[in-house]
């Protein structure tokens, strides 16, 4: 296998691993907060349905955590096996956030275990709720620290370069790089948003399949409200991210928008196709790119032609950007109409058609997360460490990467199918109606 083939298969395997892992990682970050909010609402309203929401979500969450651990371990392994030159160059810099991510995960796992074990051992539910605080904090900070590593790869600083090595490393300066605020805040907000819409889609699906229980209605309404909040937050932070790119990674922004010539009052291009360097059939939003970049309708936006062509990211990232933005705006509209519709008693939000749109919103949110991460990673190309180390210089020269790709693809297939089967059987064999009846019987038996 040639070096170019090793680089290609290394990229494919890393992309496959991250694409699979990000589903479980996103759920792993967002679901603990949803569980905590549901239990808090249940305690505040003295409503057993919200308490049961927290309980049942936690059971499913444990399965996704287990798969996330396996895929997260695979990423750590592949960093050393597939990208040894990158780890040799930058390993000392990213070691601290990687270690802190492990510590955050252990904090989450320990308190999650205690929370599960003590479900019926607290007479005071408020004390039991306190156990969820470190679970939610640990889950969120796992995302914070691993995103800091990615931010460093996009905006490396906090070191000097001597003889091709990074020396005089300042770990804190490396961690708190210019890309960190926008990336971390966007990852957290979109994780919460996606988790809320995934849970909402499950609730809507159960209602469509004939379970008209108030439990599902309460869960759906709560998650759509939270989804609305976090989708708006994601949009606002996305604007912040656009301004970061305009200042620090203008080539990435220009590639995402097919903006070739430097100009003032630049429009945003939505959709379209690229034919021999000419953009066709695109929808133009006048002055949109200038405003996104600098909050000024007449601001100058640097074009791709200002940069060497061998430093251009792949131009298909335009479609990833469009997909992410359009899905995000659709979810804002969908959740806003649902929340307003219930408040104003609009009948159409109670229709089967609207519920199917909510069901579709869960997978769409996952697709938006995938598109966002592909945009982030592919948009950094041709650099693995921007401005310092190119991707082809960071990869392994091993001739066995294609075999590794097949083995890991098989592992992810087994994990994906296995986790789906376990989750479906777990909830199908223990429907909410039966669980509520059992708990009511237990409570009456205790009183007797």
HELIX and SHEET records of a PDB file:
HELIX    1   1 UNK A    3  UNK A   45  1                                  43    
HELIX    2   2 UNK A   48  UNK A   82  1                                  35    
HELIX    3   3 UNK A   84  UNK A  117  1                                  34    
HELIX    4   4 UNK A  125  UNK A  154  1                                  30    
HELIX    5   5 UNK A  171  UNK A  175  1                                   5    
HELIX    6   6 UNK A  180  UNK A  208  1                                  29    
HELIX    7   7 UNK A  214  UNK A  248  1                                  35    
HELIX    8   8 UNK A  250  UNK A  256  1                                   7    
HELIX    9   9 UNK A  288  UNK A  294  1                                   7    
HELIX   10  10 UNK A  304  UNK A  306  5                                   3    
HELIX   11  11 UNK A  309  UNK A  311  5                                   3    
HELIX   12  12 UNK A  317  UNK A  344  1                                  28    
HELIX   13  13 UNK A  347  UNK A  350  5                                   4    
HELIX   14  14 UNK A  352  UNK A  378  1                                  27    
HELIX   15  15 UNK A  391  UNK A  394  1                                   4    
HELIX   16  16 UNK A  401  UNK A  428  1                                  28    
HELIX   17  17 UNK A  432  UNK A  447  1                                  16    
SHEET    1   A 2 UNK A 160  UNK A 162  0                                        
SHEET    2   A 2 UNK A 165  UNK A 167 -1                                        
SHEET    1   B 2 UNK A 263  UNK A 264  0                                        
SHEET    2   B 2 UNK A 300  UNK A 301 -1                                        
SHEET    1   C 2 UNK A 268  UNK A 270  0                                        
SHEET    2   C 2 UNK A 283  UNK A 285 -1                                        
SHEET    1   D 2 UNK A 273  UNK A 275  0                                        
SHEET    2   D 2 UNK A 278  UNK A 280 -1                                        
SHEET    1   E 2 UNK A 383  UNK A 385  0                                        
SHEET    2   E 2 UNK A 389  UNK A 390 -1                                        
END                                                                             
